[in-house]
Amino acid sequence: MDLDSYYEITRTAEFIHSRNFTRVALQFPDESLKDSTRVVRALRDQLRSLKKCGIEQNGGNKDVRLFVMADTTYGSCCVDEVGALHVDANCVVHYGHTCFSPTTTLPALFVIGKASISVSNCVENLSNCALTNGKSILVLYRLEYAYSVRHIREALPEALRLSEPESKLEVHFADIMGSVMNPSDVQNSFTGLLGTVGDCTDHRTFGVASGNTYRMGGLCWTLPDGHRMEDYLLFWIGSDNSAFANVVMTFNGCDTVRYDAAENCLVTDASQPKRVLKRRYYLVEKAKDANIVGILVGTLGVAGYLHMIRQMKELIAGAGKKAYTLVVGRPNPAKLANFPECDVFIYVSCAQTALLDSKEYLAPVITPFEAMLAFNSSISPCLRGSQWTGAYVMEFQDLINSCPVEVNKSEEARFSFLSGGYVEDFDQQEEENGRGDEGALALVSAAQKVLQLHDNSKSLIKGTARSGPEYLAARSYQGLDLHYDSSLPEPYLLGRSGRASGYKDEKSRQVE
């Protein structure tokens, strides 16, 4: 496929020119960075042609500067607004796969690209699946295959008629959302109310919108009245990636099959979502026993992330636990190992990067929804009493008002499945400070308590410390040990002086 068609050079240039953008950030994923210089050259040529044709509006005569962005701080599926603001960009053109997470400040144009697929083979597998399963089918797909859905939709009725002329099976196709995202539209509707309904060309809703209208990962679809998602077989077109995991976790009550376009085969193994749910439930139970919780900031641009972080802090404080907010970029085991005092981490990010396989980490990494299950005492739509119903929410925007935070005032012991006994979840330090210590007095009281821990630090281990200072007091190494009880000056070593290119104790070269 030629460069103009794959990267949509003409449409991108018209978008920039029609809106009079003068500073445009081009965000490339790592695998497409090799084409960035060719794309920039083609865009500049196309913009010059539009300028010469005289299709200008207000301010259309200004030169356009293009900036290439790569190696994003967080997931490449999200729009990197922070990086774009560093160059004072007016908009972002996002290339490659995207999660369609709403932006907060800059408008964005999504150029998804096109992945190769055998339409005839896909139609054959889809028709065979429809005839053998007996259930209505909902076709979902990775966004790179959106261009081929029209051809699949047109060829499917003929394939069904040839296989079974009297078949009345229903096959529904999800539509792709519009490729332009305006933060003003998001801000006008992102008021915390879940369920703003609109057509499939806007970006005003996240997850389940209202009634039988659904939106997820750039796709939207509407089911007939009286139908539920559980009544459909989900037919996914694409590889087993984060977008597919988002679908099977959110709709884990549906039967799901996957058509691998790269291998031209149908994968019908439905055991993977169940194994993932068991693993996530184990992490929820493990998080209940945590005393110190780290909140990992996984995005700085997705709308509502600050609200979600504040809600997580309220949730953790209400459960009588200590919270620390950490900004470390893309998490990995080495980074999080620098915070051994944290018993569990909550990863606030977009839906397609939220599920981290934390088997190699020292502490489990859970999603905001799993934190709600572990720490929230309220009865939410996802809970029946105090039991998890199996429903799963990936988009943290859907949690802001659907699962309210209630402070757990109860000091009643609960049974821990991991320790095999009853434990009490309440913060003694907060209880002591609440008896009258305020402001500076509370700080002094906390400092005195930490200093006293040096005498009996051997009794503290990971999992029993209730704050970072308590855990630090229990560590065998706490930094440089300064002996304040000695009147003699501390010994010190003199290092080299000068510059690394030539220290003073080295023989200088004399150039004649």
Backbone torsions as a table, in degrees:
resi	resn	phi	psi	omega
1	MET	NA	134.3	-175.8
2	ASP	-72.1	164.7	-173.9
3	LEU	-63.4	-42.4	-177.4
4	ASP	-62.5	-40.1	-178.6
5	SER	-73.8	-42.5	-175.4
6	TYR	-69.2	-44.1	-177.9
7	TYR	-97.4	5.1	174.5
8	GLU	50.7	57.1	-175.6
9	ILE	-63.0	-44.9	-176.9
10	THR	-63.1	-48.0	-179.1
11	ARG	-64.7	-39.0	179.0
12	THR	-64.4	-43.3	179.4
13	ALA	-64.4	-39.3	177.9
14	GLU	-66.3	-37.0	177.3
15	PHE	-63.4	-45.4	-179.7
16	ILE	-66.6	-42.6	-175.7
17	HIS	-70.7	-42.0	-176.2
18	SER	-67.7	-27.4	-178.6
19	ARG	-100.9	5.2	174.7
20	ASN	59.0	37.8	174.6
21	PHE	-76.4	137.5	-178.3
22	THR	-112.4	-20.8	178.3
23	ARG	-130.9	109.1	-171.5
24	VAL	-119.8	128.1	176.8
25	ALA	-95.9	126.9	178.8
26	LEU	-105.2	111.8	-176.2
27	GLN	-98.7	117.5	-178.3
28	PHE	-112.1	141.3	168.6
29	PRO	-74.1	166.6	-175.3
30	ASP	-59.6	-39.5	-175.4
31	GLU	-72.5	-16.6	-179.5
32	SER	-106.1	2.0	-175.7
33	LEU	-65.0	-25.8	-179.4
34	LYS	-64.6	-22.0	-179.3
35	ASP	-96.2	1.1	-171.3
36	SER	-62.7	-41.8	-177.8
37	THR	-66.1	-38.4	177.8
38	ARG	-67.3	-37.5	178.8
39	VAL	-66.9	-42.8	179.0
40	VAL	-62.3	-42.7	179.8
41	ARG	-63.4	-43.2	179.9
42	ALA	-67.4	-38.7	178.7
43	LEU	-64.9	-42.1	179.3
44	ARG	-62.2	-42.0	178.5
45	ASP	-63.5	-42.0	-179.1
46	GLN	-67.9	-38.6	178.5
47	LEU	-66.5	-36.8	176.5
48	ARG	-65.4	-37.5	178.6
49	SER	-65.1	-42.0	178.1
50	LEU	-64.4	-36.6	-179.7
51	LYS	-67.7	-39.7	-179.8
52	LYS	-70.5	-29.9	-179.5
53	CYS	-71.6	-10.6	178.3
54	GLY	77.1	26.4	179.1
55	ILE	-94.3	54.9	-177.3
56	GLU	-100.1	151.7	171.2
57	GLN	-118.1	-155.6	-177.5
58	ASN	-61.1	121.4	178.8
59	GLY	73.6	16.6	-176.1
60	GLY	-74.6	-9.5	-178.3
61	ASN	-84.8	-3.8	-177.9
62	LYS	-74.4	147.9	177.1
63	ASP	-72.3	147.6	-179.1
64	VAL	-106.4	128.3	176.1
65	ARG	-103.1	132.8	-178.3
66	LEU	-112.1	134.3	-179.2
67	PHE	-123.6	128.3	179.8
68	VAL	-91.5	127.4	177.3
69	MET	-114.7	140.0	177.3
70	ALA	-150.9	174.2	178.9
71	ASP	52.5	59.5	-177.8
72	THR	-63.8	151.7	-178.3
73	THR	-64.3	-36.2	-179.0
74	TYR	-118.1	-153.6	-177.5
75	GLY	-63.9	140.8	-179.2
76	SER	-73.2	-10.7	178.9
77	CYS	-75.2	-20.1	179.5
78	CYS	-92.5	153.5	176.1
79	VAL	-73.0	125.6	-177.9
80	ASP	-86.3	80.6	-179.1
81	GLU	-69.3	-32.7	-179.6
82	VAL	-63.8	-46.2	177.6
83	GLY	-63.9	-36.5	179.4
84	ALA	-68.6	-35.6	179.6
85	LEU	-70.4	-22.0	177.2
86	HIS	-64.8	-26.5	177.8
87	VAL	-106.7	12.8	177.5
88	ASP	56.8	46.4	-177.9
89	ALA	-76.9	151.5	176.2
90	ASN	-88.0	-27.2	-179.2
91	CYS	-156.9	171.1	-180.0
92	VAL	-126.7	132.2	169.9
93	VAL	-104.1	112.6	-175.0
94	HIS	-98.9	122.8	179.6
95	TYR	-104.2	147.1	176.4
96	GLY	90.1	-171.6	-177.4
97	HIS	-63.0	143.1	-178.5
98	THR	-138.9	153.9	176.3
99	CYS	-93.3	-4.5	-178.9
100	PHE	58.3	32.8	174.5
101	SER	-68.8	137.9	-174.6
102	PRO	-66.5	141.3	177.7
103	THR	-88.8	167.6	-176.1
104	THR	-112.6	-30.9	-173.5
105	THR	-128.5	-37.0	-172.3
106	LEU	-110.5	141.8	170.7
107	PRO	-70.4	154.4	-176.0
108	ALA	-138.6	143.1	172.1
109	LEU	-114.5	130.3	-177.6
110	PHE	-104.3	121.7	173.5
111	VAL	-112.1	99.6	-167.9
112	ILE	-79.8	-35.9	-175.5
113	GLY	93.9	178.0	-175.6
114	LYS	-135.0	127.0	177.3
115	ALA	-102.7	145.2	-177.1
116	SER	-71.2	144.4	-179.5
117	ILE	-155.7	144.3	174.4
118	SER	-89.3	104.1	-175.9
119	VAL	-63.1	-42.1	-177.9
120	SER	-64.2	-42.1	179.4
121	ASN	-68.0	-38.1	178.2
122	CYS	-65.2	-42.0	178.8
123	VAL	-63.8	-39.3	179.0
124	GLU	-63.1	-45.8	179.0
125	ASN	-67.4	-36.7	179.5
126	LEU	-67.2	-43.2	179.7
127	SER	-67.0	-40.6	177.5
128	ASN	-63.9	-38.7	179.0
129	CYS	-66.5	-38.5	-179.8
130	ALA	-67.6	-37.3	-176.8
131	LEU	-77.5	-33.1	-177.3
132	THR	-86.1	-26.5	-175.7
133	ASN	-81.9	-41.0	179.7
134	GLY	85.3	-0.8	178.9
135	LYS	-107.4	157.3	172.6
136	SER	-64.8	148.9	-173.2
137	ILE	-118.1	137.7	172.2
138	LEU	-114.5	120.2	-176.9
139	VAL	-94.4	117.3	173.2
140	LEU	-115.5	160.9	-173.2
141	TYR	-159.0	158.1	170.6
142	ARG	-70.1	145.5	-169.4
143	LEU	-62.4	-25.7	179.7
144	GLU	-65.9	-14.9	179.3
145	TYR	-102.6	9.5	-177.1
146	ALA	-64.0	-33.2	-178.0
147	TYR	-65.6	-25.8	-177.0
148	SER	-91.8	-8.7	-176.3
149	VAL	-63.9	-35.4	179.6
150	ARG	-62.0	-40.6	179.4
151	HIS	-69.7	-37.0	177.6
152	ILE	-65.7	-41.8	-179.6
153	ARG	-63.4	-37.8	-178.8
154	GLU	-73.5	-33.9	-176.7
155	ALA	-85.9	-17.1	-174.8
156	LEU	-66.6	-44.9	-178.8
157	PRO	-57.1	-39.6	179.7
158	GLU	-66.4	-39.3	178.7
159	ALA	-66.1	-39.7	177.9
160	LEU	-67.7	-36.5	-179.0
161	ARG	-68.2	-37.6	178.9
162	LEU	-70.2	-34.2	-178.9
163	SER	-78.8	-43.4	-178.8
164	GLU	-149.1	97.7	-173.0
165	PRO	-58.8	-32.2	-175.8
166	GLU	-97.6	17.1	-178.8
167	SER	-71.4	134.9	178.2
168	LYS	-120.0	26.7	-179.8
169	LEU	-69.4	143.0	179.9
170	GLU	-98.0	132.9	176.0
171	VAL	-125.6	115.7	-179.4
172	HIS	-105.2	142.3	179.4
173	PHE	-115.6	134.7	173.7
174	ALA	-74.5	148.8	176.9
175	ASP	-102.8	155.4	178.1
176	ILE	-90.9	141.8	178.1
177	MET	-68.9	166.2	176.8
178	GLY	-60.4	151.7	-174.6
179	SER	-86.8	1.8	179.5
180	VAL	-114.2	132.0	179.0
181	MET	-121.6	124.9	177.8
182	ASN	-109.6	125.0	-179.2
183	PRO	-63.8	-25.4	178.6
184	SER	-64.8	-38.1	177.4
185	ASP	-66.2	-37.6	179.6
186	VAL	-67.3	-44.5	-177.0
187	GLN	-66.8	-34.2	-178.9
188	ASN	-67.5	-30.4	-176.7
189	SER	-106.0	-17.9	-179.0
190	PHE	-84.2	78.2	-179.9
191	THR	-109.6	11.8	-178.1
192	GLY	90.2	-5.7	179.5
193	LEU	-90.1	117.2	-179.7
194	LEU	-82.0	123.4	173.3
195	GLY	122.4	26.1	173.5
196	THR	-73.5	121.7	-173.1
197	VAL	-100.1	136.2	175.4
198	GLY	-153.9	-175.5	177.3
199	ASP	-78.3	177.4	-173.7
200	CYS	-84.0	17.1	177.8
201	THR	-106.8	-1.3	178.3
202	ASP	-107.2	178.6	-178.8
203	HIS	-130.8	44.4	-172.9
204	ARG	-96.4	-2.7	-177.4
205	THR	-134.2	161.1	-177.6
206	PHE	-135.8	137.0	178.7
207	GLY	68.7	-137.3	-179.7
208	VAL	-79.1	124.9	-174.7
209	ALA	-84.8	-73.1	-178.4
210	SER	-163.6	141.4	178.3
211	GLY	60.2	-120.9	-179.2
212	ASN	-106.8	20.9	177.2
213	THR	-101.3	128.6	-175.8
214	TYR	-126.8	148.9	175.4
215	ARG	-140.2	135.0	-179.2
216	MET	-162.1	125.4	172.4
217	GLY	55.6	35.6	-179.9
218	GLY	90.8	-4.6	178.1
219	LEU	-106.5	150.7	174.9
220	CYS	-143.2	146.3	179.1
221	TRP	-155.0	157.4	-179.8
222	THR	-128.3	127.5	178.7
223	LEU	-92.4	151.5	176.4
224	PRO	-61.5	156.0	179.8
225	ASP	-59.0	136.6	179.6
226	GLY	86.8	-4.4	179.9
227	HIS	-98.0	148.4	176.8
228	ARG	-119.0	162.9	178.6
229	MET	-63.7	-32.5	-178.9
230	GLU	-66.2	-16.4	179.2
231	ASP	-80.0	-6.0	-173.1
232	TYR	-114.2	150.0	168.5
233	LEU	-93.4	125.3	-179.4
234	LEU	-86.2	124.1	179.6
235	PHE	-111.6	105.6	-176.4
236	TRP	-97.3	131.2	176.7
237	ILE	-106.1	113.9	-179.6
238	GLY	144.8	-174.9	-177.8
239	SER	-87.2	172.0	178.2
240	ASP	-84.8	88.3	-175.3
241	ASN	-129.5	-166.9	-176.5
242	SER	-65.5	-34.0	178.1
243	ALA	-65.5	-40.3	176.9
244	PHE	-67.2	-39.2	176.8
245	ALA	-62.6	-36.2	177.2
246	ASN	-61.3	-41.1	-178.9
247	VAL	-68.6	-50.2	-174.5
248	VAL	-70.0	-28.1	177.2
249	MET	-75.2	-41.4	-179.5
250	THR	-69.0	-41.3	-179.2
251	PHE	-112.1	56.6	-177.0
252	ASN	-72.1	-9.8	176.4
253	GLY	-86.3	-2.7	-178.5
254	CYS	-100.1	147.7	170.3
255	ASP	-73.3	136.8	-174.6
256	THR	-133.7	135.5	171.3
257	VAL	-125.9	156.8	-176.4
258	ARG	-130.6	129.1	174.5
259	TYR	-97.4	115.3	179.4
260	ASP	-85.3	105.3	-176.6
261	ALA	-69.0	-26.8	-179.7
262	ALA	-73.0	-34.2	-178.2
263	GLU	-102.2	-5.8	-178.4
264	ASN	54.9	47.8	-179.4
265	CYS	-142.2	161.0	-179.6
266	LEU	-106.5	128.1	179.8
267	VAL	-107.3	120.2	-175.1
268	THR	-113.0	10.2	-179.9
269	ASP	-69.6	116.5	-177.4
270	ALA	-105.0	10.3	-176.5
271	SER	-84.1	-21.4	-176.6
272	GLN	-60.2	-47.9	178.7
273	PRO	-58.6	-36.1	179.9
274	LYS	-67.1	-39.8	178.1
275	ARG	-65.7	-38.7	179.0
276	VAL	-65.9	-41.8	179.1
277	LEU	-63.1	-39.0	177.1
278	LYS	-62.8	-41.9	179.0
279	ARG	-64.5	-43.0	-179.5
280	ARG	-66.8	-35.9	178.3
281	TYR	-66.5	-36.7	176.2
282	TYR	-62.6	-41.1	178.8
283	LEU	-65.2	-35.1	176.6
284	VAL	-62.8	-45.8	178.9
285	GLU	-64.0	-35.8	178.2
286	LYS	-69.1	-35.6	-179.8
287	ALA	-67.5	-27.8	-179.6
288	LYS	-62.7	-28.2	-179.2
289	ASP	-89.5	2.3	-177.4
290	ALA	-76.3	145.9	174.5
291	ASN	-106.7	-36.4	-179.4
292	ILE	-117.1	125.3	-174.0
293	VAL	-119.9	130.0	175.0
294	GLY	-101.3	129.5	177.3
295	ILE	-97.7	110.8	-179.6
296	LEU	-87.8	123.1	177.3
297	VAL	-84.1	111.7	-177.3
298	GLY	-103.6	4.9	178.2
299	THR	-160.2	148.7	174.8
300	LEU	-123.9	12.3	-176.9
301	GLY	-132.7	-22.0	-177.8
302	VAL	-68.5	131.2	-176.8
303	ALA	-59.7	132.4	176.4
304	GLY	91.0	2.9	-176.0
305	TYR	-68.7	-34.1	177.2
306	LEU	-66.9	-38.9	176.9
307	HIS	-62.4	-40.2	-179.4
308	MET	-67.7	-37.9	178.3
309	ILE	-64.7	-43.5	177.2
310	ARG	-62.2	-39.6	179.5
311	GLN	-65.6	-37.7	177.9
312	MET	-65.8	-39.0	177.9
313	LYS	-62.9	-43.9	177.8
314	GLU	-63.0	-40.5	-179.7
315	LEU	-63.1	-45.5	-177.8
316	ILE	-68.3	-42.2	178.3
317	ALA	-64.1	-38.9	178.5
318	GLY	-65.5	-26.1	177.9
319	ALA	-86.2	3.0	178.2
320	GLY	76.0	30.4	-179.0
321	LYS	-120.9	165.6	-178.3
322	LYS	-100.4	136.1	-177.3
323	ALA	-119.7	141.0	173.4
324	TYR	-129.4	133.6	179.2
325	THR	-94.9	128.0	-174.7
326	LEU	-124.0	131.8	175.0
327	VAL	-117.2	102.5	-174.6
328	VAL	-125.6	11.2	-176.3
329	GLY	74.5	-144.3	177.5
330	ARG	-71.8	120.7	-176.2
331	PRO	-71.9	146.6	171.1
332	ASN	-148.4	166.1	-176.3
333	PRO	-57.5	-36.0	-178.3
334	ALA	-67.1	-41.2	-179.9
335	LYS	-65.3	-49.3	-175.5
336	LEU	-72.5	-17.6	176.0
337	ALA	-68.0	-15.9	176.0
338	ASN	-74.1	-6.7	179.0
339	PHE	-124.3	65.7	-175.6
340	PRO	-69.3	-16.7	-179.7
341	GLU	-71.4	-19.8	-178.8
342	CYS	-76.8	125.5	178.6
343	ASP	-81.7	-24.0	-179.3
344	VAL	-156.7	152.4	177.5
345	PHE	-120.5	141.0	174.3
346	ILE	-108.9	121.3	-174.5
347	TYR	-100.0	108.9	179.2
348	VAL	-94.2	103.3	-177.7
349	SER	-152.1	-174.7	178.2
350	CYS	-70.7	166.2	-173.1
351	ALA	-64.3	-31.0	-173.2
352	GLN	-87.2	-3.9	174.2
353	THR	-121.1	4.8	-173.3
354	ALA	-74.6	-33.1	-176.6
355	LEU	-84.1	98.3	177.3
356	LEU	-97.7	133.0	173.9
357	ASP	-79.9	99.2	-171.4
358	SER	-94.6	26.1	180.0
359	LYS	-64.5	-31.3	-178.9
360	GLU	-89.8	-2.7	-178.4
361	TYR	-88.0	155.3	177.3
362	LEU	-72.0	-27.1	179.5
363	ALA	-132.9	149.0	-178.4
364	PRO	-67.6	151.1	176.9
365	VAL	-116.3	119.0	-175.6
366	ILE	-117.7	169.1	179.1
367	THR	-92.9	164.4	175.6
368	PRO	-57.6	-36.1	178.6
369	PHE	-64.6	-41.1	178.1
370	GLU	-67.4	-31.4	174.0
371	ALA	-65.8	-36.6	175.4
372	MET	-60.7	-42.8	179.7
373	LEU	-65.4	-35.4	-175.2
374	ALA	-80.4	-37.3	-169.1
375	PHE	-113.2	-18.1	-173.5
376	ASN	-85.0	136.1	179.0
377	SER	-100.4	-2.4	-177.6
378	SER	-82.2	165.0	176.8
379	ILE	-97.4	111.6	-177.0
380	SER	-109.1	170.0	177.1
381	PRO	-59.8	-21.6	-179.6
382	CYS	-88.6	-5.6	-177.5
383	LEU	-122.2	146.9	172.3
384	ARG	-118.1	103.4	-171.4
385	GLY	68.6	-120.4	177.1
386	SER	-111.3	13.8	-177.7
387	GLN	-108.7	141.9	177.8
388	TRP	-76.7	129.0	-177.7
389	THR	-83.0	-8.9	-176.4
390	GLY	101.5	-14.5	176.5
391	ALA	-65.7	145.4	-176.0
392	TYR	-135.8	136.3	-178.6
393	VAL	-119.3	123.4	-179.7
394	MET	-96.3	-39.0	-178.4
395	GLU	-76.7	120.7	-179.0
396	PHE	-71.4	-18.8	175.9
397	GLN	-63.2	-31.0	-180.0
398	ASP	-71.5	-16.1	-177.5
399	LEU	-89.3	-14.1	-170.0
400	ILE	-60.6	-41.5	178.6
401	ASN	-119.4	-16.8	-178.0
402	SER	-73.4	-26.8	179.1
403	CYS	-124.1	85.9	-177.4
404	PRO	-67.3	152.9	-179.8
405	VAL	-92.3	130.3	175.3
406	GLU	-125.7	131.3	-179.9
407	VAL	-70.6	129.2	-178.5
408	ASN	-87.0	103.5	-178.9
409	LYS	-86.4	-9.5	-175.3
410	SER	-75.1	137.2	175.0
411	GLU	-108.4	18.8	179.9
412	GLU	-71.5	136.0	-179.2
413	ALA	-66.8	146.7	176.7
414	ARG	-121.3	160.2	-178.6
415	PHE	-89.5	128.8	177.5
416	SER	-98.5	123.2	-179.2
417	PHE	-72.1	-24.0	-178.3
418	LEU	-82.5	-44.1	179.9
419	SER	-84.3	-18.0	178.5
420	GLY	74.8	25.7	179.1
421	GLY	-154.4	-178.0	-179.9
422	TYR	-89.3	139.5	178.9
423	VAL	-131.0	157.5	178.8
424	GLU	-110.7	131.1	-179.1
425	ASP	-108.7	84.1	171.4
426	PHE	-154.0	146.9	-174.2
427	ASP	-91.8	111.0	-178.1
428	GLN	-68.3	-33.8	-179.2
429	GLN	-66.0	-42.7	177.8
430	GLU	-64.2	-35.0	-179.8
431	GLU	-66.4	-39.9	179.2
432	GLU	-68.6	-41.2	179.7
433	ASN	-67.3	-24.8	-178.9
434	GLY	-79.3	0.4	-178.1
435	ARG	-88.0	5.1	178.7
436	GLY	143.0	-17.5	178.4
437	ASP	-74.8	124.8	179.6
438	GLU	-135.9	149.3	174.7
439	GLY	61.5	-126.2	-176.2
440	ALA	-65.0	-34.7	-179.9
441	LEU	-62.3	-39.0	178.4
442	ALA	-66.3	-38.0	178.4
443	LEU	-66.3	-42.1	178.7
444	VAL	-63.4	-42.5	179.6
445	SER	-62.2	-41.3	179.7
446	ALA	-67.1	-40.0	-179.8
447	ALA	-64.8	-41.1	178.7
448	GLN	-63.3	-37.5	-179.2
449	LYS	-66.7	-39.4	179.3
450	VAL	-66.4	-40.3	179.5
451	LEU	-64.2	-34.2	179.1
452	GLN	-68.9	-19.7	-177.4
453	LEU	-71.7	-15.6	-179.9
454	HIS	-65.2	-28.9	-177.7
455	ASP	-73.8	-34.7	-178.2
456	ASN	-122.2	37.8	-176.0
457	SER	-67.2	-23.5	-178.1
458	LYS	-64.7	-19.8	-178.0
459	SER	-84.0	-8.7	-178.9
460	LEU	-98.3	134.0	176.4
461	ILE	-134.4	168.6	178.7
462	LYS	-60.3	131.7	-178.3
463	GLY	105.0	-21.3	177.3
464	THR	-105.7	-22.1	176.0
465	ALA	-69.7	140.5	-176.6
466	ARG	-106.2	3.4	177.1
467	SER	-159.3	168.6	178.6
468	GLY	-61.5	-45.3	177.7
469	PRO	-60.2	-38.1	177.5
470	GLU	-63.6	-41.3	179.5
471	TYR	-68.2	-37.5	177.6
472	LEU	-63.3	-38.1	179.9
473	ALA	-65.6	-25.8	-178.3
474	ALA	-88.9	-8.3	-178.1
475	ARG	-75.1	145.3	178.7
476	SER	-71.5	-30.1	177.8
477	TYR	-118.3	123.3	-176.3
478	GLN	-123.0	19.2	-177.9
479	GLY	108.4	-165.8	179.8
480	LEU	-65.9	131.8	-176.9
481	ASP	-93.6	107.7	179.2
482	LEU	-97.5	126.6	-177.8
483	HIS	-90.6	99.8	-178.4
484	TYR	-78.0	-16.2	-177.1
485	ASP	-82.9	-2.9	-179.2
486	SER	-99.5	137.8	178.9
487	SER	-87.5	-10.0	-179.8
488	LEU	-81.4	149.0	178.1
489	PRO	-68.2	150.4	-179.3
490	GLU	-70.9	138.8	175.6
491	PRO	-68.8	148.4	179.5
492	TYR	-144.3	161.5	-178.5
493	LEU	-115.5	139.0	176.8
494	LEU	-93.6	127.5	177.3
495	GLY	-94.7	-169.9	178.5
496	ARG	-72.0	152.2	176.5
497	SER	-119.9	151.4	-177.7
498	GLY	110.6	-162.2	-179.3
499	ARG	-100.4	160.3	-178.4
500	ALA	-67.2	-25.7	179.7
501	SER	-72.0	-17.8	178.2
502	GLY	-174.6	96.0	-179.9
503	TYR	-72.3	160.1	-176.5
504	LYS	-68.1	-26.6	-179.7
505	ASP	-84.7	-2.3	177.1
506	GLU	-92.1	153.4	178.7
507	LYS	-74.7	124.9	179.9
508	SER	-78.0	142.8	178.5
509	ARG	-85.4	134.6	177.8
510	GLN	-104.4	116.9	-179.2
511	VAL	-96.7	120.4	-179.1
512	GLU	-99.8	NA	NA
